[in-house]
């Protein structure tokens, strides 16, 4: 089973964690390699230890950090205190993926 847990940052300066078994990390590595080559890729057949499956989607956005593509992207924080207050004017990674 390809196990991969991705823990997002709750607030500013928090660490993000990726925990997986060898198979799950290999799926992630392959998806990252493909995204670097093609701009985007996904890795499927991944599972959380509660048995729920999902797909990880990776987008390579290679513009400068001050460019509009980055400035218009919603922030990744999960804690309510740190969430982006201007979500109505921001784009999400899903918006980019569906492009």
N, C-alpha and C positions, 0 to 999 in steps of 0.2 A: 504494500500500500504506500502511495506517495503522500507522506505526511508533511504539511507545511503550514505553520502558523505565522501570520504577519501581524505584528502589534504596532499600531500607529502611535505617533506622538500625541499625548493628551494635551499638552500645552507647550509653549515656547521653550526651547532649550532641553526638552525631554529627549531621552534616547528612543529610537525606534529599534525594534527587535525582529529578526527573522529566525525562527526555530524550525528545523525540519530534519527528517531523517535523510540518509544519503540519496534515496530515490527522489524525494520531494525537492531537495536542493539541486539535483541534476536537472529536473524539469524546469526549475527556475533559471538555472544557468543557461540551458538551451534557449529558453525564451528571451533572455537578455541578449545572448549572442545574435539571435535572429533580429531582435529589435535594433541592435547596433548596425546591422547590415541593411535592413529594409525599412527602418523607421518605426515599426510597430510589430508586435508579435504577441501570441498568447501561449500559455501553458495550461493544459487541461488535465483532467483525471487527478486533481489534487484533493486532499481531504484534511479536515480538521479531526481531532481525535474523538469527537462526538459522532463521527460517521457522515457528516455533511460534506458533500463534494462541491467544488467550485473551480473556477478558471481564473488564473492570474493574467492580467492584461498589462503589457509593458509598452510605453510610448517613449521614443527617443525624441526629445525636443531640444534641438542643438543650437537654438538661438541664444544670444546674450541674456544675462539675467535681468537686465533693465529693459529688454524688448517687450513690446505689447503682449506677445504670446505668453510670457511669464507673468506680467503684471495683471493680466486679465484672468489668470487661472486662480480658482478658489484655493484657499489655504487648506492644508491637510489635517489640522488639529481636530481632535474629537471631543475635548472637554468644552462644555458650554461657554465658559469664561473666555476661551481662546478662539472660538469659532469666528469665521469671517462674518462681519456684520453687514457686508454689502453683497450678499449672495445673489441678489436679483441682478446685479450687473456683472457677475463673474461667470466664467465657463467652468465646467467640471471636466475631469478626465473622461467621463463617459461621453460628453459632448464632442470631445476631440476624437474619441474612438469611433463614434458613429458618423462623424464628420460629414 
